[in-house]
Amino acid sequence: MSGNGSRYDTQSRSWQESYKGSGRLTGKKAISTGGDSGIGKAVAIAFAREGADVLISYLSNLEDNDAQDTAKLVEKAGRKCIVIQGDITSEEHCKNIVSEAVSAFGQIDILVNNAAFQMARKSLQDIPSDEWVHTFAVNIHSMFYLCKAAEPFMLPGSSIINTTSVNAYHPSEELLPYAATKAAIQNFTANLSQILLKGGKGIRVNAVCFSCI
C-alpha cells in the first residue's frame, strides 16, 4: 500500500543483510501498518533486531507472500510476529489490529502509522472524487482510528510514529491528494502530541519525513 514501496524494497535488500541491532527495544511491542513491503517492512525487521515483537498489517491477499517474508525475517531475529490482512480504512479493522496486538503481546509500546496510498494524476480534472476520498481514508483517517484505539493501551514512555513525506513541504504537481494528506499528517502529529502532553499521557508523537526523490 506504500506508494514508493518498490524503491525501498530494492534498497532494503542489502540493508537486511547488514543491519545489526543492539537491544534498544528489548521487551517492547510494536504495531506497524504496511509491513509487507518498503518502509513498513524495514521498520518491522529493524524493530525485531532491536528486540521488539511486532504486529504488521497489510491490505490484500496479493501481498500475502511479502507479508509472510517479513514475518520470517522478524522471527529469524528471534522475535514474535503477528500478521493481519485487511483494509485500514475501516475503523473496525483498525480496532481489531489493536485488539490482536494487545491479546498477543499484553501491551503496545510503539505504533507506526506507515501504510499509504498515492496515485499520480496530470491535472485536477483527472482526479476521480472517489480516489480523493480513498487517499484521505488510507493516509489520514486510518491514522486517527489506530491512534484512538491504541492510546488506552499505551503506557508513559510509549511512542507513536507517523510517516509523512517531502510532499508535505514541496508538493508534487501530480500528487495533489497524497501531498494534501501528508501535510495533514504533519498537523495531526503536532496537535496529537500537544493533546497527549497536556493530558499527561507520557506518549511521544513524532512524524518521520521521507523523500520520494
Secondary structure, DSSP 8 states (H G I E B T S, - for coil): --TTHHHHHHHHHHHHHH----STTTT-EEEEETTTSHHHHHHHHHHHHTT-EEEEEES-GGGHHHHHHHHHHHHHTT--EEEEES-TTSHHHHHHHHHHHHHHHS---EEEE--------SSGGGS-HHHHHHHHIIIIIHHHHHHHHHGGG--TT-EEEEEEEGGGTS--TT-HHHHHHHHHHHHHHHHHHHHHHHTT---EEEEEEE---
